[in-house]
Amino acid sequence: MSQARHAIETSGSLLERLLPKHIHSVTAAGFELKTAFFIPACSLNFLF
């Protein structure tokens, strides 16, 4: 049980490092646009 919890917490910690601390946006549409482009940008970061 302890090993499974450690693996889950480690995975969560690694994902948290990828996310930005703050997302500055003025409108809801701007927030959606930034979050929508974050995922492909992060994927490209892993490829290169």
C-alpha positions, 0 to 999 in steps of 0.5 A: 500500500505504501509503495503505491501511494509513493508512486502516485504522489511522485507522479503528481509531483512531476506533473505539478512541476510542468504546470505554470505557477500563474496564468495571467489572463483578462477574460475567460476566453484568454484563459481557455486559449492559454490552457489549450495551447499549454498542452501541445507546447508541453508535448513538444518540449518532451520531443525536443 
